[in-house]
Amino acid sequence: MKSHVAVLGLGEMGSALAGAYLDGGHPTSVWNRTPGKADGLVAKGAKVGSTVRDAVGGADVVVVNVKGASVAGDVLGQAGDALGGRAVVNLSDGTSAEVRAVAERAREVGADYLHGQIMTIAPGIGHPDATIFYAGAEAVYERHRAVLGLLSGHAPLVSSDPGVAVLYGMAVHGTMWGLLNGFLHAAAALSDEGVRVEDFLERADPALSALSGFLPMIAGEVDRAEHATPYGALRHHLPSIEDLVRESRARGIDTELPEYTLGLVAKAVRGGRGDDSYSRLVEHFRRRS
């Protein structure tokens, strides 16, 4: 028999999650604070709970997707001890500390707990290329892998600590925003010269694709705290960054992003780290004592 799933929260993402379970043939109950959002899901076979407690009553797995971990904790709190013996999968955003607090509340009423960090937009739910990072008890993850697998093709368990899934998600997003900001700054300079950005991408593809190949090397240096390098040292980055700042300034393009990078590299070089690799700059971002 397929697991009965309760989905709490029917925003754009929550509705996609519930739809995936219905499409997968799972008995699905739903709840949303605002009535009416479940109509399309009811037409596909979902049962609407009049309260959170009602929605989770017959469920094996309780999935919550609302605006923030603190809200998720409040919603789950409405179920109270009805969560006992069930698996709670929290797919709401939040900080690692907030997620751990929700996990503790779930455990206090006897529920098992997993946190999942969704790395796709709603239309991507169920796609084989979509990723959701999970963290929590391995036994719970293994018991419900079929349910989790309906949502994404990649669903790794990254830690027994629920908060680590959040950090995985933030790490991907942080890398993404850094890449996008750098690319848009470059696009501003190219288009200012009348160069089509699509032409640049086509012609620079080998150079841009090679950038991701450096990440495993940088990751290893950070993990080992070994930053000395025979090539590509920080001091060799300085002239190119300075050129980018001067070019941007001459074109009237915002210089905040390259100047920030220049400040990081120049500080490290002044501090005697000029012969180290770029990974040395991780020390700038670590918590100060």
ZAMARGU-4260 file (C-alpha; in steps of 0.2 Angstrom, whole numbers, plus 5000, padded with zeros to 4 digits):
<rodrens>
0) 5000/5000/5000 | 5006/5017/4996 | 5009/5029/5010 | 4996/5042/5015 | 5003/5059/5013
5) 4997/5075/5021 | 5003/5092/5013 | 5001/5107/5024 | 5002/5124/5014 | 4996/5126/4997
10) 5005/5140/4990 | 5013/5138/4973 | 5026/5125/4979 | 5014/5116/4991 | 5002/5114/4978
15) 5015/5106/4966 | 5021/5095/4980 | 5003/5089/4983 | 5000/5086/4965 | 5016/5076/4963
20) 5009/5064/4977 | 4992/5063/4969 | 5000/5059/4952 | 5010/5046/4960 | 4995/5037/4967
25) 4997/5041/4985 | 4981/5045/4996 | 4984/5064/4999 | 4976/5075/5012 | 4979/5094/5012
30) 4977/5109/5022 | 4979/5128/5019 | 4975/5143/5030 | 4966/5151/5016 | 4951/5141/5010
35) 4948/5138/4991 | 4966/5134/4986 | 4963/5116/4987 | 4949/5115/4973 | 4961/5109/4959
40) 4969/5096/4970 | 4952/5090/4976 | 4947/5087/4958 | 4962/5076/4957 | 4957/5066/4972
45) 4964/5075/4987 | 4955/5076/5004 | 4954/5093/5012 | 4957/5094/5031 | 4946/5107/5040
50) 4960/5109/5053 | 4979/5104/5053 | 4975/5090/5065 | 4961/5084/5054 | 4973/5084/5039
55) 4987/5074/5047 | 4975/5062/5056 | 4977/5047/5044 | 4994/5052/5036 | 5010/5042/5037
60) 5020/5057/5031 | 5017/5075/5035 | 5024/5087/5022 | 5024/5106/5027 | 5029/5120/5015
65) 5024/5137/5021 | 5033/5154/5022 | 5047/5151/5034 | 5052/5138/5047 | 5045/5148/5061
70) 5028/5147/5053 | 5030/5129/5049 | 5033/5126/5068 | 5017/5135/5072 | 5007/5125/5059
75) 5014/5109/5066 | 5010/5115/5083 | 4992/5115/5078 | 4993/5096/5076 | 5000/5093/5093
80) 5001/5075/5098 | 4992/5070/5082 | 5010/5070/5074 | 5016/5056/5086 | 5022/5041/5076
85) 5022/5050/5060 | 5036/5057/5049 | 5037/5075/5047 | 5046/5082/5032 | 5048/5101/5033
90) 5051/5108/5016 | 5050/5126/5022 | 5064/5139/5021 | 5073/5146/5036 | 5090/5147/5045
95) 5098/5132/5052 | 5094/5137/5070 | 5076/5139/5065 | 5075/5122/5057 | 5083/5114/5072
100) 5070/5122/5083 | 5056/5115/5072 | 5064/5097/5073 | 5064/5098/5092 | 5046/5103/5093
105) 5042/5088/5081 | 5052/5076/5092 | 5044/5082/5108 | 5027/5076/5102 | 5035/5059/5096
110) 5036/5063/5077 | 5051/5058/5066 | 5059/5073/5057 | 5067/5077/5041 | 5071/5093/5033
115) 5072/5095/5015 | 5079/5110/5005 | 5071/5112/4988 | 5083/5118/4974 | 5070/5120/4960
120) 5055/5131/4956 | 5037/5123/4957 | 5036/5117/4939 | 5052/5107/4942 | 5045/5097/4956
125) 5045/5078/4950 | 5058/5082/4937 | 5073/5069/4936 | 5085/5084/4936 | 5078/5093/4951
130) 5087/5092/4968 | 5081/5092/4986 | 5094/5090/5000 | 5088/5081/5015 | 5095/5080/5033
135) 5089/5070/5048 | 5087/5052/5054 | 5094/5040/5041 | 5081/5027/5046 | 5067/5039/5042
140) 5074/5044/5026 | 5076/5026/5020 | 5059/5021/5026 | 5051/5035/5015 | 5063/5036/5000
145) 5049/5031/4988 | 5039/5046/4994 | 5054/5058/4994 | 5059/5052/4977 | 5042/5058/4969
150) 5048/5076/4971 | 5065/5076/4963 | 5077/5065/4954 | 5091/5069/4966 | 5087/5067/4984
155) 5103/5065/4994 | 5103/5063/5013 | 5117/5075/5018 | 5118/5074/5037 | 5109/5068/5052
160) 5108/5086/5058 | 5092/5094/5050 | 5101/5111/5049 | 5114/5105/5037 | 5102/5103/5023
165) 5098/5122/5025 | 5117/5126/5023 | 5118/5115/5008 | 5104/5125/5000 | 5112/5142/5005
170) 5129/5137/4998 | 5121/5133/4981 | 5111/5150/4981 | 5126/5160/4987 | 5137/5153/4973
175) 5123/5156/4961 | 5121/5174/4966 | 5140/5177/4965 | 5140/5170/4948 | 5125/5179/4942
180) 5131/5196/4949 | 5148/5194/4941 | 5140/5189/4924 | 5128/5204/4924 | 5142/5215/4928
185) 5152/5208/4913 | 5136/5209/4902 | 5135/5228/4906 | 5153/5231/4900 | 5150/5220/4884
190) 5134/5228/4880 | 5141/5246/4883 | 5153/5242/4869 | 5139/5235/4858 | 5145/5217/4860
195) 5130/5205/4860 | 5131/5195/4876 | 5125/5179/4867 | 5139/5180/4855 | 5151/5182/4870
200) 5144/5166/4878 | 5146/5156/4862 | 5164/5161/4860 | 5169/5161/4878 | 5160/5144/4882
205) 5176/5134/4884 | 5184/5147/4896 | 5168/5149/4906 | 5165/5130/4907 | 5183/5127/4914
210) 5179/5138/4929 | 5168/5125/4937 | 5183/5113/4935 | 5192/5123/4948 | 5180/5121/4962
215) 5185/5103/4967 | 5203/5110/4969 | 5198/5125/4979 | 5186/5114/4990 | 5201/5102/4994
220) 5212/5117/4999 | 5199/5124/5010 | 5196/5107/5018 | 5214/5104/5021 | 5218/5122/5025
225) 5233/5121/5013 | 5233/5136/5002 | 5250/5137/4994 | 5251/5136/4976 | 5264/5135/4962
230) 5253/5144/4950 | 5238/5156/4949 | 5243/5164/4966 | 5233/5179/4972 | 5246/5192/4967
235) 5244/5187/4949 | 5225/5191/4951 | 5228/5209/4956 | 5233/5217/4939 | 5217/5209/4930
240) 5206/5215/4944 | 5213/5233/4944 | 5210/5233/4925 | 5192/5228/4927 | 5190/5242/4940
245) 5197/5255/4929 | 5188/5249/4913 | 5171/5249/4923 | 5175/5267/4930 | 5179/5273/4913
250) 5162/5267/4906 | 5152/5273/4920 | 5148/5255/4925 | 5146/5252/4944 | 5162/5247/4952
255) 5156/5241/4969 | 5158/5222/4964 | 5175/5222/4956 | 5182/5235/4970 | 5176/5223/4983
260) 5186/5209/4975 | 5201/5220/4973 | 5200/5225/4992 | 5200/5206/4997 | 5214/5201/4986
265) 5225/5217/4990 | 5222/5214/5008 | 5228/5196/5007 | 5243/5201/4997 | 5248/5215/5009
270) 5246/5202/5023 | 5260/5191/5015 | 5248/5179/5007 | 5252/5184/4989 | 5259/5167/4984
275) 5243/5158/4990 | 5229/5152/4980 | 5212/5161/4979 | 5206/5148/4992 | 5215/5158/5005
280) 5201/5171/5005 | 5190/5159/5014 | 5198/5166/5030 | 5190/5183/5026 | 5172/5175/5027
285) 5174/5165/5042 | 5167/5170/5059 | 5179/5182/5068 | 5184/5177/5085
</rodrens>
